Amino acid sequence: MSTEDPAFHRDFHMANRRFFGAPCAVYLCMDQTLGTWSVFDLGAMCQSICLAALDHGVESAIAINLVVYPDVLRDELLIPRDLLIVIGIALGYVDLQGPEDAFRSARRPLDDAVRFVGL
């Protein structure tokens, strides 16, 4: 199925909602009294989790779609109301036969997104 096909996008979206078939999800939360700068710390923690998983042969998918129903997550996972549910990470093993795992999105060249000054 071509990435130009609307069915591909529909199927990809639905697979995202099912954690791409991953057997495990990690939810990163932070105290709501913390300032917005704390999100950077959480981002570093998110990256460290993904890198550690990869070191053990486990792939990861960081996805905002995993946290779009915070009330359901709070009820099911007993997450206190004073915590902000920030992001979800799906963890599992790659299946290159699946269209989700074979898909690679286009990337802009580095020079289009970054400007180096004085280097």
VMD Tcl script that builds the backbone (N, CA, C; Angstrom):
set m [mol new atoms 357]
animate dup $m
set s [atomselect $m all]
$s set {name element resname resid chain x y z} {
  {N N MET 1 A 0.845 -1.173 0.000}
  {CA C MET 1 A 0.000 0.000 0.000}
  {C C MET 1 A 0.891 1.236 0.000}
  {N N SER 2 A 0.591 2.181 -0.831}
  {CA C SER 2 A 1.371 3.406 -0.977}
  {C C SER 2 A 1.074 4.368 0.170}
  {N N THR 3 A 2.080 5.150 0.550}
  {CA C THR 3 A 1.868 6.168 1.592}
  {C C THR 3 A 0.969 7.288 1.088}
  {N N GLU 4 A 0.730 7.343 -0.221}
  {CA C GLU 4 A -0.193 8.328 -0.798}
  {C C GLU 4 A -1.647 7.877 -0.641}
  {N N ASP 5 A -1.849 6.623 -0.363}
  {CA C ASP 5 A -3.181 6.041 -0.242}
  {C C ASP 5 A -3.803 6.457 1.096}
  {N N PRO 6 A -4.990 7.059 1.094}
  {CA C PRO 6 A -5.643 7.446 2.347}
  {C C PRO 6 A -5.840 6.264 3.302}
  {N N ALA 7 A -6.005 5.063 2.758}
  {CA C ALA 7 A -6.170 3.875 3.605}
  {C C ALA 7 A -4.907 3.620 4.424}
  {N N PHE 8 A -3.737 3.914 3.847}
  {CA C PHE 8 A -2.481 3.749 4.587}
  {C C PHE 8 A -2.502 4.637 5.826}
  {N N HIS 9 A -2.883 5.881 5.658}
  {CA C HIS 9 A -2.898 6.817 6.786}
  {C C HIS 9 A -3.925 6.414 7.837}
  {N N ARG 10 A -5.081 5.941 7.389}
  {CA C ARG 10 A -6.096 5.465 8.327}
  {C C ARG 10 A -5.568 4.270 9.120}
  {N N ASP 11 A -4.971 3.304 8.413}
  {CA C ASP 11 A -4.438 2.114 9.079}
  {C C ASP 11 A -3.287 2.473 10.015}
  {N N PHE 12 A -2.437 3.396 9.581}
  {CA C PHE 12 A -1.303 3.829 10.411}
  {C C PHE 12 A -1.810 4.498 11.683}
  {N N HIS 13 A -2.826 5.345 11.544}
  {CA C HIS 13 A -3.419 6.019 12.703}
  {C C HIS 13 A -4.013 4.999 13.685}
  {N N MET 14 A -4.711 4.021 13.173}
  {CA C MET 14 A -5.306 2.998 14.042}
  {C C MET 14 A -4.219 2.156 14.714}
  {N N ALA 15 A -3.155 1.835 13.988}
  {CA C ALA 15 A -2.042 1.080 14.577}
  {C C ALA 15 A -1.381 1.893 15.684}
  {N N ASN 16 A -1.278 3.197 15.479}
  {CA C ASN 16 A -0.722 4.084 16.504}
  {C C ASN 16 A -1.574 4.008 17.771}
  {N N ARG 17 A -2.871 4.004 17.623}
  {CA C ARG 17 A -3.784 3.916 18.773}
  {C C ARG 17 A -3.652 2.579 19.508}
  {N N ARG 18 A -3.156 1.558 18.817}
  {CA C ARG 18 A -2.960 0.230 19.428}
  {C C ARG 18 A -1.494 0.013 19.811}
  {N N PHE 19 A -0.752 1.118 19.964}
  {CA C PHE 19 A 0.672 1.065 20.356}
  {C C PHE 19 A 1.513 0.337 19.326}
  {N N PHE 20 A 1.085 0.267 18.074}
  {CA C PHE 20 A 1.795 -0.444 17.015}
  {C C PHE 20 A 2.027 -1.906 17.385}
  {N N GLY 21 A 1.146 -2.454 18.189}
  {CA C GLY 21 A 1.260 -3.855 18.590}
  {C C GLY 21 A 2.273 -4.107 19.690}
  {N N ALA 22 A 2.822 -3.050 20.247}
  {CA C ALA 22 A 3.826 -3.207 21.314}
  {C C ALA 22 A 3.175 -3.795 22.566}
  {N N PRO 23 A 3.875 -4.702 23.226}
  {CA C PRO 23 A 3.308 -5.330 24.421}
  {C C PRO 23 A 3.433 -4.490 25.687}
  {N N CYS 24 A 4.126 -3.364 25.601}
  {CA C CYS 24 A 4.402 -2.579 26.806}
  {C C CYS 24 A 4.347 -1.095 26.477}
  {N N ALA 25 A 3.863 -0.313 27.422}
  {CA C ALA 25 A 3.884 1.145 27.273}
  {C C ALA 25 A 4.365 1.756 28.583}
  {N N VAL 26 A 5.139 2.813 28.436}
  {CA C VAL 26 A 5.630 3.582 29.584}
  {C C VAL 26 A 4.969 4.955 29.499}
  {N N TYR 27 A 4.472 5.437 30.616}
  {CA C TYR 27 A 3.872 6.768 30.658}
  {C C TYR 27 A 4.716 7.655 31.547}
  {N N LEU 28 A 5.143 8.783 31.002}
  {CA C LEU 28 A 5.936 9.724 31.767}
  {C C LEU 28 A 5.022 10.835 32.274}
  {N N CYS 29 A 5.097 11.056 33.567}
  {CA C CYS 29 A 4.257 12.042 34.232}
  {C C CYS 29 A 5.135 12.998 35.025}
  {N N MET 30 A 4.606 14.185 35.311}
  {CA C MET 30 A 5.326 15.109 36.178}
  {C C MET 30 A 4.341 15.844 37.057}
  {N N ASP 31 A 4.814 16.231 38.205}
  {CA C ASP 31 A 4.004 16.979 39.160}
  {C C ASP 31 A 3.524 18.269 38.500}
  {N N GLN 32 A 2.256 18.558 38.617}
  {CA C GLN 32 A 1.693 19.733 37.950}
  {C C GLN 32 A 2.173 21.047 38.543}
  {N N THR 33 A 2.793 21.009 39.713}
  {CA C THR 33 A 3.301 22.243 40.303}
  {C C THR 33 A 4.663 22.637 39.740}
  {N N LEU 34 A 5.303 21.738 38.992}
  {CA C LEU 34 A 6.599 22.053 38.397}
  {C C LEU 34 A 6.427 23.012 37.225}
  {N N GLY 35 A 7.444 23.786 36.965}
  {CA C GLY 35 A 7.405 24.733 35.854}
  {C C GLY 35 A 7.560 24.038 34.519}
  {N N THR 36 A 7.297 24.780 33.466}
  {CA C THR 36 A 7.367 24.203 32.123}
  {C C THR 36 A 8.776 23.750 31.757}
  {N N TRP 37 A 9.803 24.309 32.383}
  {CA C TRP 37 A 11.166 23.887 32.084}
  {C C TRP 37 A 11.400 22.431 32.474}
  {N N SER 38 A 10.616 21.910 33.380}
  {CA C SER 38 A 10.773 20.519 33.793}
  {C C SER 38 A 10.464 19.539 32.662}
  {N N VAL 39 A 9.753 19.993 31.656}
  {CA C VAL 39 A 9.468 19.144 30.501}
  {C C VAL 39 A 10.777 18.761 29.804}
  {N N PHE 40 A 11.774 19.642 29.829}
  {CA C PHE 40 A 13.069 19.309 29.232}
  {C C PHE 40 A 13.719 18.140 29.965}
  {N N ASP 41 A 13.638 18.141 31.288}
  {CA C ASP 41 A 14.169 17.016 32.066}
  {C C ASP 41 A 13.443 15.729 31.704}
  {N N LEU 42 A 12.143 15.836 31.569}
  {CA C LEU 42 A 11.349 14.663 31.197}
  {C C LEU 42 A 11.712 14.183 29.790}
  {N N GLY 43 A 12.003 15.111 28.898}
  {CA C GLY 43 A 12.430 14.751 27.550}
  {C C GLY 43 A 13.745 13.980 27.559}
  {N N ALA 44 A 14.674 14.420 28.414}
  {CA C ALA 44 A 15.945 13.707 28.537}
  {C C ALA 44 A 15.714 12.305 29.091}
  {N N MET 45 A 14.806 12.194 30.047}
  {CA C MET 45 A 14.477 10.885 30.610}
  {C C MET 45 A 13.842 9.994 29.549}
  {N N CYS 46 A 12.972 10.563 28.736}
  {CA C CYS 46 A 12.315 9.822 27.655}
  {C C CYS 46 A 13.363 9.275 26.686}
  {N N GLN 47 A 14.289 10.122 26.289}
  {CA C GLN 47 A 15.346 9.686 25.378}
  {C C GLN 47 A 16.201 8.601 26.011}
  {N N SER 48 A 16.509 8.747 27.281}
  {CA C SER 48 A 17.329 7.738 27.963}
  {C C SER 48 A 16.620 6.391 28.019}
  {N N ILE 49 A 15.311 6.401 28.249}
  {CA C ILE 49 A 14.536 5.158 28.263}
  {C C ILE 49 A 14.595 4.492 26.886}
  {N N CYS 50 A 14.413 5.288 25.835}
  {CA C CYS 50 A 14.437 4.741 24.473}
  {C C CYS 50 A 15.813 4.196 24.116}
  {N N LEU 51 A 16.867 4.894 24.495}
  {CA C LEU 51 A 18.222 4.422 24.203}
  {C C LEU 51 A 18.555 3.161 24.994}
  {N N ALA 52 A 18.135 3.103 26.255}
  {CA C ALA 52 A 18.370 1.903 27.068}
  {C C ALA 52 A 17.605 0.710 26.491}
  {N N ALA 53 A 16.374 0.947 26.059}
  {CA C ALA 53 A 15.588 -0.132 25.451}
  {C C ALA 53 A 16.285 -0.643 24.197}
  {N N LEU 54 A 16.739 0.271 23.344}
  {CA C LEU 54 A 17.416 -0.122 22.111}
  {C C LEU 54 A 18.677 -0.927 22.404}
  {N N ASP 55 A 19.373 -0.572 23.469}
  {CA C ASP 55 A 20.566 -1.313 23.871}
  {C C ASP 55 A 20.243 -2.767 24.208}
  {N N HIS 56 A 18.982 -3.022 24.556}
  {CA C HIS 56 A 18.527 -4.381 24.860}
  {C C HIS 56 A 17.733 -4.993 23.703}
  {N N GLY 57 A 17.796 -4.366 22.526}
  {CA C GLY 57 A 17.121 -4.901 21.353}
  {C C GLY 57 A 15.634 -4.603 21.296}
  {N N VAL 58 A 15.178 -3.656 22.095}
  {CA C VAL 58 A 13.756 -3.302 22.130}
  {C C VAL 58 A 13.579 -1.944 21.452}
  {N N GLU 59 A 12.662 -1.882 20.505}
  {CA C GLU 59 A 12.373 -0.631 19.804}
  {C C GLU 59 A 11.378 0.196 20.613}
  {N N SER 60 A 11.309 1.474 20.307}
  {CA C SER 60 A 10.394 2.361 21.023}
  {C C SER 60 A 9.701 3.297 20.050}
  {N N ALA 61 A 8.522 3.725 20.435}
  {CA C ALA 61 A 7.778 4.727 19.671}
  {C C ALA 61 A 7.220 5.729 20.676}
  {N N ILE 62 A 7.750 6.940 20.626}
  {CA C ILE 62 A 7.271 8.013 21.495}
  {C C ILE 62 A 6.036 8.593 20.822}
  {N N ALA 63 A 4.913 8.593 21.512}
  {CA C ALA 63 A 3.678 8.992 20.839}
  {C C ALA 63 A 2.732 9.745 21.763}
  {N N ILE 64 A 2.351 10.929 21.331}
  {CA C ILE 64 A 1.360 11.710 22.058}
  {C C ILE 64 A -0.002 11.015 22.010}
  {N N ASN 65 A -0.235 10.211 20.954}
  {CA C ASN 65 A -1.512 9.496 20.844}
  {C C ASN 65 A -1.731 8.524 21.996}
  {N N LEU 66 A -0.670 8.158 22.690}
  {CA C LEU 66 A -0.823 7.228 23.812}
  {C C LEU 66 A -1.393 7.908 25.057}
  {N N VAL 67 A -1.477 9.243 25.035}
  {CA C VAL 67 A -1.964 9.946 26.228}
  {C C VAL 67 A -3.175 10.831 25.948}
  {N N VAL 68 A -3.872 10.591 24.843}
  {CA C VAL 68 A -5.004 11.456 24.501}
  {C C VAL 68 A -6.245 11.219 25.376}
  {N N TYR 69 A -6.244 10.148 26.154}
  {CA C TYR 69 A -7.360 9.886 27.066}
  {C C TYR 69 A -6.832 9.809 28.498}
  {N N PRO 70 A -6.415 10.950 29.050}
  {CA C PRO 70 A -5.793 10.936 30.377}
  {C C PRO 70 A -6.704 10.416 31.487}
  {N N ASP 71 A -7.989 10.659 31.399}
  {CA C ASP 71 A -8.899 10.176 32.446}
  {C C ASP 71 A -8.968 8.658 32.478}
  {N N VAL 72 A -8.947 8.037 31.305}
  {CA C VAL 72 A -8.934 6.572 31.229}
  {C C VAL 72 A -7.629 6.043 31.827}
  {N N LEU 73 A -6.509 6.666 31.454}
  {CA C LEU 73 A -5.205 6.246 31.998}
  {C C LEU 73 A -5.172 6.393 33.516}
  {N N ARG 74 A -5.665 7.518 34.019}
  {CA C ARG 74 A -5.684 7.738 35.473}
  {C C ARG 74 A -6.475 6.643 36.193}
  {N N ASP 75 A -7.632 6.315 35.626}
  {CA C ASP 75 A -8.475 5.297 36.258}
  {C C ASP 75 A -7.844 3.912 36.191}
  {N N GLU 76 A -7.322 3.550 35.041}
  {CA C GLU 76 A -6.778 2.205 34.844}
  {C C GLU 76 A -5.426 2.002 35.524}
  {N N LEU 77 A -4.592 3.048 35.524}
  {CA C LEU 77 A -3.228 2.931 36.054}
  {C C LEU 77 A -3.058 3.580 37.426}
  {N N LEU 78 A -4.167 4.086 37.967}
  {CA C LEU 78 A -4.156 4.731 39.283}
  {C C LEU 78 A -3.148 5.878 39.359}
  {N N ILE 79 A -3.150 6.706 38.321}
  {CA C ILE 79 A -2.269 7.876 38.279}
  {C C ILE 79 A -2.960 9.015 39.025}
  {N N PRO 80 A -2.299 9.556 40.039}
  {CA C PRO 80 A -2.925 10.631 40.830}
  {C C PRO 80 A -3.224 11.881 39.994}
  {N N ARG 81 A -4.220 12.621 40.412}
  {CA C ARG 81 A -4.658 13.830 39.705}
  {C C ARG 81 A -3.609 14.948 39.740}
  {N N ASP 82 A -2.685 14.900 40.706}
  {CA C ASP 82 A -1.685 15.963 40.789}
  {C C ASP 82 A -0.524 15.755 39.812}
  {N N LEU 83 A -0.583 14.676 39.037}
  {CA C LEU 83 A 0.444 14.423 38.027}
  {C C LEU 83 A -0.102 14.723 36.638}
  {N N LEU 84 A 0.700 15.394 35.848}
  {CA C LEU 84 A 0.377 15.647 34.460}
  {C C LEU 84 A 0.915 14.484 33.630}
  {N N ILE 85 A 0.051 13.839 32.859}
  {CA C ILE 85 A 0.485 12.735 31.988}
  {C C ILE 85 A 1.016 13.384 30.715}
  {N N VAL 86 A 2.336 13.318 30.520}
  {CA C VAL 86 A 2.980 14.093 29.466}
  {C C VAL 86 A 3.105 13.340 28.146}
  {N N ILE 87 A 3.617 12.122 28.181}
  {CA C ILE 87 A 3.904 11.402 26.944}
  {C C ILE 87 A 3.900 9.903 27.196}
  {N N GLY 88 A 3.679 9.143 26.156}
  {CA C GLY 88 A 3.737 7.689 26.243}
  {C C GLY 88 A 4.825 7.148 25.334}
  {N N ILE 89 A 5.402 6.043 25.750}
  {CA C ILE 89 A 6.423 5.360 24.946}
  {C C ILE 89 A 5.981 3.912 24.800}
  {N N ALA 90 A 5.740 3.493 23.565}
  {CA C ALA 90 A 5.430 2.086 23.302}
  {C C ALA 90 A 6.758 1.347 23.138}
  {N N LEU 91 A 6.872 0.175 23.762}
  {CA C LEU 91 A 8.095 -0.625 23.698}
  {C C LEU 91 A 7.770 -2.013 23.167}
  {N N GLY 92 A 8.599 -2.474 22.233}
  {CA C GLY 92 A 8.382 -3.809 21.677}
  {C C GLY 92 A 9.447 -4.159 20.662}
  {N N TYR 93 A 9.214 -5.240 19.963}
  {CA C TYR 93 A 10.166 -5.728 18.972}
  {C C TYR 93 A 9.670 -5.397 17.581}
  {N N VAL 94 A 10.586 -5.027 16.718}
  {CA C VAL 94 A 10.254 -4.626 15.357}
  {C C VAL 94 A 9.743 -5.821 14.545}
  {N N ASP 95 A 8.798 -5.544 13.658}
  {CA C ASP 95 A 8.285 -6.534 12.717}
  {C C ASP 95 A 8.320 -5.885 11.341}
  {N N LEU 96 A 9.410 -6.096 10.608}
  {CA C LEU 96 A 9.580 -5.426 9.323}
  {C C LEU 96 A 8.559 -5.858 8.283}
  {N N GLN 97 A 7.785 -6.902 8.555}
  {CA C GLN 97 A 6.723 -7.308 7.644}
  {C C GLN 97 A 5.506 -6.400 7.797}
  {N N GLY 98 A 5.384 -5.758 8.955}
  {CA C GLY 98 A 4.252 -4.867 9.190}
  {C C GLY 98 A 4.489 -3.509 8.553}
  {N N PRO 99 A 3.463 -2.919 7.955}
  {CA C PRO 99 A 3.642 -1.627 7.277}
  {C C PRO 99 A 4.079 -0.521 8.232}
  {N N GLU 100 A 3.689 -0.594 9.493}
  {CA C GLU 100 A 4.081 0.443 10.449}
  {C C GLU 100 A 5.581 0.427 10.691}
  {N N ASP 101 A 6.157 -0.762 10.799}
  {CA C ASP 101 A 7.588 -0.867 11.090}
  {C C ASP 101 A 8.450 -0.648 9.856}
  {N N ALA 102 A 7.907 -0.868 8.672}
  {CA C ALA 102 A 8.669 -0.669 7.447}
  {C C ALA 102 A 8.622 0.793 6.989}
  {N N PHE 103 A 7.635 1.532 7.465}
  {CA C PHE 103 A 7.452 2.923 7.042}
  {C C PHE 103 A 8.555 3.814 7.606}
  {N N ARG 104 A 9.084 4.681 6.761}
  {CA C ARG 104 A 10.060 5.689 7.176}
  {C C ARG 104 A 9.586 7.022 6.629}
  {N N SER 105 A 9.354 7.971 7.526}
  {CA C SER 105 A 8.892 9.279 7.085}
  {C C SER 105 A 10.040 10.054 6.453}
  {N N ALA 106 A 9.695 10.972 5.565}
  {CA C ALA 106 A 10.701 11.818 4.927}
  {C C ALA 106 A 11.265 12.785 5.959}
  {N N ARG 107 A 12.531 13.084 5.826}
  {CA C ARG 107 A 13.190 14.022 6.742}
  {C C ARG 107 A 13.752 15.183 5.937}
  {N N ARG 108 A 13.638 16.363 6.495}
  {CA C ARG 108 A 14.268 17.527 5.875}
  {C C ARG 108 A 15.768 17.433 6.058}
  {N N PRO 109 A 16.536 17.962 5.119}
  {CA C PRO 109 A 17.987 18.003 5.310}
  {C C PRO 109 A 18.342 18.821 6.547}
  {N N LEU 110 A 19.402 18.454 7.225}
  {CA C LEU 110 A 19.824 19.139 8.442}
  {C C LEU 110 A 19.975 20.635 8.216}
  {N N ASP 111 A 20.515 21.032 7.077}
  {CA C ASP 111 A 20.727 22.458 6.787}
  {C C ASP 111 A 19.419 23.245 6.702}
  {N N ASP 112 A 18.300 22.572 6.444}
  {CA C ASP 112 A 17.004 23.247 6.410}
  {C C ASP 112 A 16.457 23.510 7.806}
  {N N ALA 113 A 16.934 22.787 8.804}
  {CA C ALA 113 A 16.375 22.891 10.147}
  {C C ALA 113 A 17.338 23.490 11.171}
  {N N VAL 114 A 18.648 23.489 10.853}
  {CA C VAL 114 A 19.644 23.931 11.825}
  {C C VAL 114 A 20.573 24.939 11.170}
  {N N ARG 115 A 20.939 25.952 11.923}
  {CA C ARG 115 A 21.908 26.925 11.435}
  {C C ARG 115 A 23.061 26.966 12.411}
  {N N PHE 116 A 24.250 26.716 11.917}
  {CA C PHE 116 A 25.470 26.755 12.736}
  {C C PHE 116 A 26.119 28.121 12.561}
  {N N VAL 117 A 26.386 28.796 13.676}
  {CA C VAL 117 A 27.010 30.112 13.649}
  {C C VAL 117 A 28.317 30.040 14.405}
  {N N GLY 118 A 29.387 30.483 13.774}
  {CA C GLY 118 A 30.678 30.558 14.438}
  {C C GLY 118 A 31.416 29.242 14.552}
  {N N LEU 119 A 30.986 28.231 13.835}
  {CA C LEU 119 A 31.676 26.944 13.885}
  {C C LEU 119 A 32.370 26.657 12.585}
}
mol reanalyze $m
mol bondsrecalc $m
mol representation Tube
mol addrep $m
